[in-house]
Amino acid sequence: MSALTGGPATVGDEAAIRRVLLEYCRGIDRLDLELVRGCYWPEATDRHGPFTGTRDEFIDWVGPLLGRQTMTMHHLGNVLVDIPTGHDVADAHVAVAESYGVAYHAGEPAGDVRWNYAAGFRYVDRFERRDGRWRIADRITVIEWVRPWDADRARITKFGDHLPRRDRTDPLYSTLQAAARPASPASVVAGESV
């Protein structure tokens, strides 16, 4: 434990914070900006590359940029959640998360490095818990490296009918919708899983 951290977050708090981080990545990659918005408190701030502003200003800024992309894929690796000194670890309402990641971006025209690149980054987030829910209160995106990258988009179309989409027609949403339907009585009686 360092002089700056009071200790690690509880398992439950860390899981809740990781969930927010992963929902953010899903929202960005599926271009589900309402999901992204829900990861932040309304007055939250974000410093993301050349952008600095509030949650809603960030959504207004990132939406058109993401619209230029044909694909983004964010991978999070190391995630370390700390409770700052002065806060009770067992009942913390503030946490700091440092998340390492790599994001792949593809856009038109192919080969244009403004839209086709991979980036290594860290999210440095201050989370706050209110009414039992953790959300981002302040984010700094630290870009560690960037390099040109191109997706083989012509080849992707040969991988079947379930192609990725950047909206609610993506296979994820139909799977979530199907899973939300109750099991039929016949499948429950037969012991089948749906």
BAFI-3210 file (N, C-alpha, C; in Angstrom, 3 decimals, decimal comma, padded with zeros to 6 digits):
// residues 194
n [1|2|3|4|5|6|7|8|9|10|11|12|13|14|15|16|17|18|19|20|21|22|23|24|25|26|27|28|29|30|31|32|33|34|35|36|37|38|39|40|41|42|43|44|45|46|47|48|49|50|51|52|53|54|55|56|57|58|59|60|61|62|63|64|65|66|67|68|69|70|71|72|73|74|75|76|77|78|79|80|81|82|83|84|85|86|87|88|89|90|91|92|93|94|95|96|97|98|99|100|101|102|103|104|105|106|107|108|109|110|111|112|113|114|115|116|117|118|119|120|121|122|123|124|125|126|127|128|129|130|131|132|133|134|135|136|137|138|139|140|141|142|143|144|145|146|147|148|149|150|151|152|153|154|155|156|157|158|159|160|161|162|163|164|165|166|167|168|169|170|171|172|173|174|175|176|177|178|179|180|181|182|183|184|185|186|187|188|189|190|191|192|193|194]
n.u [000,854|000,603|001,491|-000,489|-002,739|-005,444|-005,970|-006,812|-009,850|-012,982|-013,959|-016,528|-016,973|-014,874|-015,599|-017,982|-017,019|-015,295|-017,242|-018,539|-016,432|-016,164|-018,717|-018,559|-016,623|-018,070|-020,213|-018,884|-017,758|-020,007|-021,310|-023,209|-024,283|-025,865|-025,453|-022,754|-023,028|-024,360|-022,316|-021,054|-021,272|-023,657|-022,388|-019,779|-016,325|-014,216|-011,110|-009,820|-007,625|-007,403|-009,661|-011,443|-013,882|-017,336|-019,426|-021,674|-020,765|-018,572|-019,878|-021,168|-018,910|-017,469|-019,288|-019,685|-017,040|-016,780|-018,719|-017,390|-015,817|-015,585|-015,306|-014,538|-012,577|-012,137|-009,895|-009,473|-006,914|-004,849|-006,364|-006,495|-007,827|-008,077|-008,630|-008,584|-006,395|-007,749|-010,317|-012,751|-012,162|-013,999|-016,431|-016,352|-016,751|-015,460|-013,204|-010,214|-009,390|-007,077|-006,697|-005,330|-005,146|-005,809|-006,817|-008,405|-008,962|-010,890|-011,601|-012,947|-011,165|-009,602|-006,371|-005,919|-004,394|-005,610|-007,996|-007,512|-005,961|-004,096|-004,095|-002,370|-003,324|-004,147|-006,789|-007,383|-009,224|-011,469|-013,777|-017,072|-019,306|-022,734|-025,858|-025,494|-024,401|-021,640|-019,988|-018,207|-016,565|-014,557|-012,350|-009,239|-007,732|-004,903|-002,740|-000,536|000,821|000,636|-000,123|-000,129|-002,740|-004,575|-007,691|-008,687|-011,045|-012,414|-012,160|-013,577|-016,303|-016,695|-017,083|-019,550|-023,066|-023,451|-022,393|-020,438|-022,026|-022,544|-024,560|-027,836|-028,489|-026,505|-025,239|-025,027|-027,149|-029,510|-029,073|-029,039|-031,700|-033,089|-032,264|-033,502|-036,124|-038,582|-038,092|-039,662|-042,462|-042,293|-039,542|-038,512|-039,699|-038,626|-036,044|-034,242|-031,886|-032,298]
n.v [-001,169|002,191|005,590|007,097|005,572|004,166|001,550|-001,553|-001,795|-003,236|-006,571|-006,626|-003,879|-003,429|-005,171|-003,948|-001,497|-002,343|-003,362|-001,021|000,116|-001,776|-001,624|000,942|000,541|-001,271|000,400|002,415|000,845|-000,334|001,859|002,913|005,403|006,203|004,215|004,727|007,308|006,664|005,652|007,674|010,208|012,890|015,490|014,896|015,048|014,806|014,199|013,680|012,869|015,540|016,659|018,292|018,397|018,286|015,428|015,345|017,056|015,563|013,308|014,590|015,328|012,923|011,278|012,065|011,548|008,779|007,993|008,279|006,091|002,712|000,619|000,000|-001,365|-001,949|-003,082|-003,970|-004,374|-004,653|-003,638|-001,627|-000,916|001,476|002,635|005,840|007,321|008,174|007,447|005,096|001,820|-000,264|001,007|002,778|005,758|006,929|006,114|005,250|004,294|002,723|001,859|-000,181|-000,325|-001,303|-000,006|-000,553|000,931|001,493|002,961|004,912|006,635|003,443|002,917|005,574|007,216|008,797|007,594|004,914|003,124|001,838|002,158|002,451|002,881|004,480|004,619|006,886|007,123|008,761|007,468|007,745|006,663|006,694|006,462|003,709|003,088|002,936|005,308|007,069|009,974|011,657|011,621|010,899|010,313|008,744|008,685|006,302|005,215|005,243|003,742|003,157|001,145|-001,379|-002,829|-005,893|-005,473|-006,468|-009,216|-009,775|-009,822|-012,363|-014,078|-015,075|-014,732|-013,262|-010,552|-007,884|-004,992|-001,484|-000,621|-001,201|-003,459|-005,247|-008,565|-008,941|-007,523|-008,803|-011,282|-010,644|-009,801|-012,167|-013,786|-012,565|-013,285|-015,309|-018,790|-021,369|-023,342|-026,029|-026,457|-026,162|-028,265|-030,434|-030,152|-028,809|-026,320|-022,967]
n.w [000,000|-000,875|000,088|-001,021|-001,495|000,202|000,221|-001,496|-003,401|-002,311|-003,260|-004,392|-004,992|-006,782|-008,865|-009,698|-010,623|-012,669|-014,362|-015,223|-016,697|-018,750|-019,893|-020,918|-022,954|-024,563|-025,301|-026,785|-028,882|-030,063|-030,837|-029,153|-027,737|-025,604|-023,734|-023,194|-022,079|-019,707|-018,157|-016,874|-014,332|-014,429|-014,275|-014,819|-015,913|-018,805|-020,209|-023,158|-025,419|-027,661|-026,610|-023,990|-021,548|-020,429|-019,581|-021,405|-023,410|-024,233|-025,344|-027,488|-028,932|-029,423|-030,775|-033,641|-034,493|-034,039|-035,823|-038,211|-038,247|-039,320|-037,704|-034,303|-031,691|-028,446|-026,055|-022,752|-020,376|-017,808|-014,849|-012,171|-009,110|-006,677|-003,355|-002,234|000,246|003,396|002,985|003,929|003,267|003,379|003,077|000,896|-001,054|-003,048|-005,597|-007,368|-010,577|-012,659|-015,901|-018,323|-021,873|-025,317|-028,378|-031,428|-034,570|-037,476|-040,624|-043,357|-045,902|-046,513|-045,216|-044,584|-042,097|-040,194|-039,545|-039,396|-037,269|-034,463|-030,946|-027,892|-024,561|-021,395|-019,119|-016,658|-014,020|-011,808|-009,763|-008,429|-005,910|-005,692|-004,216|-004,161|-006,644|-008,820|-010,851|-013,454|-012,464|-013,171|-015,885|-017,348|-020,349|-021,190|-023,734|-024,808|-027,017|-030,620|-033,705|-037,278|-038,671|-040,333|-041,027|-042,522|-044,389|-046,646|-046,440|-044,093|-044,744|-045,678|-043,601|-042,835|-041,907|-039,591|-039,124|-037,703|-036,296|-035,842|-034,168|-032,771|-034,201|-034,112|-033,485|-030,681|-029,407|-030,306|-029,186|-026,438|-026,218|-026,865|-024,752|-022,656|-022,780|-021,202|-020,434|-022,328|-021,165|-021,982|-022,465|-019,918|-018,476|-019,838|-019,109|-020,589|-021,597|-022,539]
ca.u [000,000|001,396|000,979|-001,631|-003,910|-005,854|-006,001|-007,594|-011,309|-013,562|-014,212|-017,786|-016,792|-014,012|-016,399|-018,925|-016,243|-014,886|-018,435|-018,711|-015,374|-016,480|-019,891|-018,064|-016,022|-019,160|-020,942|-018,070|-017,597|-021,303|-021,838|-024,375|-023,856|-026,612|-024,726|-021,571|-023,499|-024,698|-021,102|-020,568|-022,206|-024,015|-021,441|-018,423|-015,431|-013,398|-010,000|-009,659|-006,880|-007,509|-010,933|-011,664|-015,219|-018,280|-019,933|-022,504|-019,886|-017,799|-020,758|-021,340|-017,635|-017,025|-020,266|-019,328|-015,775|-017,072|-019,481|-016,434|-015,174|-016,390|-015,128|-013,588|-012,550|-011,358|-009,527|-008,882|-006,036|-004,668|-007,250|-006,171|-008,766|-007,586|-009,408|-007,621|-006,194|-008,764|-011,635|-012,921|-012,207|-015,217|-017,608|-015,812|-017,613|-014,538|-012,176|-009,416|-009,100|-006,143|-006,982|-004,505|-005,898|-005,447|-008,015|-008,227|-009,901|-010,892|-012,504|-012,757|-010,681|-008,610|-005,003|-005,836|-004,005|-006,512|-009,130|-007,055|-004,814|-004,221|-003,548|-002,239|-003,778|-004,588|-007,837|-007,166|-010,580|-011,968|-015,154|-017,824|-020,485|-023,891|-027,027|-025,071|-023,933|-020,373|-019,880|-017,031|-016,722|-013,496|-011,520|-008,117|-007,253|-003,474|-002,339|000,843|001,400|-000,290|000,533|-001,071|-003,283|-005,672|-008,498|-008,915|-012,505|-012,955|-012,183|-014,566|-017,624|-016,744|-017,163|-020,902|-024,181|-023,485|-021,333|-020,554|-022,750|-022,273|-025,851|-028,561|-028,686|-025,375|-025,678|-025,106|-028,451|-030,530|-028,798|-029,542|-033,160|-033,552|-031,994|-034,413|-037,435|-038,667|-038,038|-040,991|-042,734|-041,836|-038,090|-038,234|-040,099|-037,692|-034,720|-033,369|-031,558|-032,661]
ca.v [000,000|003,412|006,697|007,726|004,710|003,604|000,108|-002,001|-001,785|-004,533|-007,364|-006,174|-002,552|-003,561|-005,786|-002,938|-000,512|-003,014|-003,449|000,295|000,260|-002,639|-001,057|002,072|-000,003|-001,784|001,537|003,034|-000,065|-000,564|003,190|003,044|006,561|006,268|003,340|005,497|008,380|006,071|005,296|008,898|011,070|013,984|016,613|014,359|015,639|013,863|014,730|012,568|013,436|016,999|017,090|018,458|018,923|017,535|014,171|015,571|017,611|014,435|012,533|015,387|015,341|011,596|010,670|012,231|010,854|007,354|007,819|008,173|004,782|001,546|-000,346|000,209|-002,484|-001,589|-004,193|-003,562|-005,371|-004,410|-002,665|-001,557|-000,019|001,859|003,538|006,844|007,533|009,009|006,855|003,774|000,838|-001,072|001,797|003,871|006,439|007,419|005,152|005,602|003,124|002,880|000,760|-000,232|-000,868|-001,116|000,199|-000,633|001,805|001,377|003,912|005,190|005,570|002,509|003,435|006,926|007,003|009,512|006,725|003,525|003,084|001,191|003,025|001,971|003,980|004,222|005,443|007,219|007,525|008,893|006,998|008,046|005,828|007,429|005,581|002,337|002,882|003,548|005,880|007,916|011,390|012,384|010,706|011,347|009,266|008,935|007,930|005,844|005,039|005,138|003,258|002,861|-000,210|-001,551|-004,050|-006,525|-005,403|-007,317|-010,585|-009,905|-010,129|-013,793|-014,855|-015,498|-013,786|-012,522|-009,554|-006,850|-003,756|-000,434|-000,152|-002,254|-004,640|-006,137|-009,826|-008,832|-007,052|-009,840|-012,328|-010,145|-009,799|-013,555|-014,306|-011,924|-013,937|-016,458|-020,110|-021,954|-024,424|-027,330|-026,609|-026,283|-029,602|-031,393|-029,949|-028,185|-024,906|-022,172]
ca.w [000,000|-000,933|000,903|-001,698|-001,529|001,475|000,037|-002,650|-003,272|-002,018|-004,466|-004,982|-005,586|-007,959|-009,930|-010,198|-011,379|-013,919|-015,204|-015,854|-017,702|-019,890|-020,561|-021,705|-024,183|-025,401|-025,851|-027,840|-030,017|-030,708|-031,119|-028,279|-026,956|-024,339|-022,811|-022,790|-021,202|-018,427|-017,416|-016,231|-013,628|-015,343|-014,263|-014,976|-016,907|-019,566|-021,006|-024,087|-026,536|-027,719|-026,034|-022,551|-021,325|-019,606|-020,146|-022,586|-024,450|-024,741|-026,229|-028,711|-029,644|-029,857|-031,676|-035,050|-034,775|-034,146|-037,050|-039,320|-038,157|-039,685|-036,630|-033,214|-030,760|-027,267|-025,177|-021,486|-019,768|-016,381|-014,201|-010,753|-008,437|-005,357|-002,519|-001,766|001,675|004,025|002,734|004,512|002,186|003,479|002,723|000,091|-002,022|-004,068|-005,977|-008,540|-011,407|-013,770|-016,824|-019,526|-022,985|-026,723|-029,190|-032,878|-035,273|-038,935|-041,250|-044,790|-046,782|-045,977|-045,318|-044,045|-040,697|-039,282|-039,202|-039,365|-036,365|-033,151|-029,904|-026,515|-023,712|-020,027|-018,552|-015,254|-013,660|-010,440|-009,674|-007,224|-005,686|-005,205|-004,153|-004,418|-008,021|-009,215|-012,195|-013,656|-012,119|-013,883|-016,675|-018,187|-021,246|-021,429|-024,925|-024,652|-028,345|-031,757|-034,929|-038,367|-038,651|-041,283|-040,966|-043,821|-044,452|-047,708|-045,929|-043,029|-045,311|-046,012|-042,370|-042,503|-041,837|-038,334|-039,206|-036,673|-036,611|-034,876|-033,691|-032,055|-035,037|-033,866|-032,876|-029,231|-028,948|-030,525|-028,196|-025,157|-026,270|-026,802|-023,409|-021,709|-022,852|-020,292|-021,065|-022,558|-020,198|-022,507|-022,293|-018,488|-018,098|-020,447|-018,536|-021,587|-021,395|-023,706]
c.u [000,899|000,780|-000,256|-002,882|-004,191|-005,899|-006,811|-009,085|-011,788|-013,821|-015,486|-017,666|-015,931|-014,780|-017,364|-018,207|-015,762|-016,063|-018,688|-017,670|-015,690|-017,731|-019,497|-017,482|-017,092|-019,897|-020,184|-018,030|-018,894|-021,973|-023,169|-024,053|-024,657|-025,982|-023,473|-021,974|-023,782|-023,499|-020,555|-021,667|-022,479|-023,005|-019,996|-017,643|-014,621|-012,345|-009,532|-008,942|-007,008|-008,761|-010,825|-013,057|-016,040|-018,687|-020,707|-021,706|-019,031|-018,637|-020,951|-020,073|-017,306|-017,991|-019,916|-017,998|-016,002|-017,872|-018,594|-015,762|-016,130|-016,312|-014,224|-013,688|-011,588|-011,142|-008,929|-008,056|-005,974|-005,651|-006,943|-007,069|-008,260|-008,601|-008,417|-007,555|-007,267|-010,167|-011,652|-013,098|-013,520|-016,470|-017,190|-016,869|-016,787|-013,522|-011,443|-009,095|-008,127|-006,295|-006,086|-005,334|-005,255|-006,754|-007,629|-009,329|-009,771|-011,919|-012,167|-012,090|-009,656|-007,216|-004,832|-005,587|-004,842|-007,619|-008,729|-005,780|-005,137|-003,560|-003,479|-002,558|-003,938|-005,757|-007,467|-008,460|-010,740|-013,441|-015,772|-019,003|-021,566|-025,091|-026,683|-024,509|-022,633|-020,487|-018,630|-017,392|-015,700|-012,627|-010,419|-007,718|-005,817|-003,094|-000,856|001,548|000,278|000,506|-000,507|-001,505|-004,420|-006,374|-008,630|-010,427|-013,111|-013,087|-013,278|-015,924|-017,770|-016,909|-018,586|-021,886|-024,144|-022,332|-021,529|-021,309|-022,414|-023,567|-026,555|-028,980|-027,498|-025,879|-025,787|-026,521|-029,552|-030,324|-029,287|-031,065|-033,704|-033,353|-032,951|-035,807|-037,469|-038,621|-039,460|-041,207|-042,223|-040,341|-037,732|-038,559|-039,097|-036,283|-033,737|-033,021|-031,838|-031,570]
c.v [001,231|004,481|007,332|006,873|004,166|002,097|-000,268|-001,924|-003,167|-005,263|-006,888|-004,818|-002,634|-004,171|-004,775|-001,896|-001,108|-003,100|-002,130|000,481|-000,565|-002,158|000,148|001,561|-000,557|-000,628|002,227|002,135|-000,345|000,744|003,399|004,172|006,741|005,342|004,043|006,574|007,846|005,655|006,467|009,504|012,281|015,128|016,158|015,121|014,539|014,651|013,588|013,078|014,946|017,550|017,243|019,040|018,010|016,239|014,420|016,193|016,513|013,607|013,268|015,398|013,977|010,957|010,828|011,556|009,357|007,051|007,723|006,803|003,711|000,491|000,261|-001,007|-002,132|-002,826|-003,619|-004,719|-005,163|-003,350|-002,734|-000,503|000,211|002,747|004,549|006,925|008,474|008,490|005,451|002,759|000,058|-000,315|003,011|004,461|007,072|006,320|005,691|004,310|003,523|001,647|000,871|-000,826|-000,622|-000,986|000,175|000,188|001,560|002,360|004,089|006,545|004,685|003,109|004,846|006,803|007,818|008,612|005,267|003,442|002,247|002,123|002,275|003,130|003,514|005,153|005,649|007,871|007,707|008,522|007,515|007,093|006,700|006,494|004,147|002,071|003,635|004,079|006,751|009,357|012,239|011,367|011,486|010,147|009,602|008,063|007,592|005,683|004,946|004,608|003,001|001,392|-000,269|-002,875|-004,593|-006,615|-006,277|-008,763|-010,793|-010,319|-011,611|-014,673|-015,176|-014,358|-012,877|-011,537|-008,494|-005,639|-002,740|000,225|-001,337|-003,418|-005,593|-007,422|-009,783|-008,499|-008,079|-010,994|-011,902|-010,192|-011,221|-014,132|-013,722|-012,538|-015,120|-017,774|-020,637|-023,086|-025,777|-027,516|-026,762|-027,711|-030,622|-031,220|-029,347|-026,779|-024,165|-021,172]
c.w [000,000|-000,037|000,272|-001,670|-000,147|001,413|-001,178|-002,359|-002,856|-003,333|-005,165|-005,653|-006,839|-009,127|-010,530|-011,043|-012,701|-014,885|-015,930|-016,959|-018,947|-020,624|-021,411|-023,025|-025,117|-026,066|-026,972|-029,072|-030,754|-031,086|-030,392|-027,293|-025,671|-023,305|-022,303|-021,788|-019,799|-017,589|-016,613|-015,371|-014,512|-015,401|-014,449|-016,037|-017,569|-020,316|-021,878|-025,332|-026,529|-027,040|-024,519|-022,378|-020,448|-020,305|-021,433|-023,728|-025,056|-025,709|-027,551|-029,560|-030,227|-030,859|-033,147|-035,424|-034,946|-035,410|-038,281|-039,348|-038,663|-038,594|-035,571|-032,313|-029,638|-026,392|-023,906|-020,939|-018,275|-015,910|-012,709|-010,118|-007,020|-004,659|-001,946|-000,238|002,214|003,809|003,325|003,379|002,205|003,056|001,895|-000,832|-003,132|-004,334|-007,191|-009,277|-012,504|-014,645|-018,048|-020,657|-024,328|-027,490|-030,664|-033,529|-036,771|-039,485|-042,718|-044,961|-046,083|-046,183|-044,786|-042,541|-039,717|-038,776|-039,051|-038,538|-035,136|-032,152|-028,583|-025,597|-022,275|-019,732|-017,086|-014,795|-012,160|-010,490|-008,385|-007,150|-005,061|-005,272|-004,564|-005,801|-008,265|-010,636|-012,244|-013,302|-012,861|-014,609|-017,377|-019,030|-021,605|-022,614|-024,792|-025,999|-029,387|-032,936|-036,012|-038,300|-039,648|-041,053|-042,384|-044,018|-045,533|-047,216|-044,882|-043,580|-045,660|-044,775|-041,943|-042,387|-040,618|-038,260|-038,128|-037,200|-035,524|-034,449|-033,046|-032,952|-034,933|-033,209|-031,342|-028,777|-029,186|-029,541|-026,818|-025,119|-026,156|-025,399|-022,373|-021,736|-021,896|-021,074|-021,248|-021,564|-020,680|-022,289|-020,829|-018,033|-018,613|-019,887|-019,514|-021,159|-022,683|-023,979]
res [m|s|a|l|t|g|g|p|a|t|v|g|d|e|a|a|i|r|r|v|l|l|e|y|c|r|g|i|d|r|l|d|l|e|l|v|r|g|c|y|w|p|e|a|t|d|r|h|g|p|f|t|g|t|r|d|e|f|i|d|w|v|g|p|l|l|g|r|q|t|m|t|m|h|h|l|g|n|v|l|v|d|i|p|t|g|h|d|v|a|d|a|h|v|a|v|a|e|s|y|g|v|a|y|h|a|g|e|p|a|g|d|v|r|w|n|y|a|a|g|f|r|y|v|d|r|f|e|r|r|d|g|r|w|r|i|a|d|r|i|t|v|i|e|w|v|r|p|w|d|a|d|r|a|r|i|t|k|f|g|d|h|l|p|r|r|d|r|t|d|p|l|y|s|t|l|q|a|a|a|r|p|a|s|p|a|s|v|v|a|g|e|s|v]
***
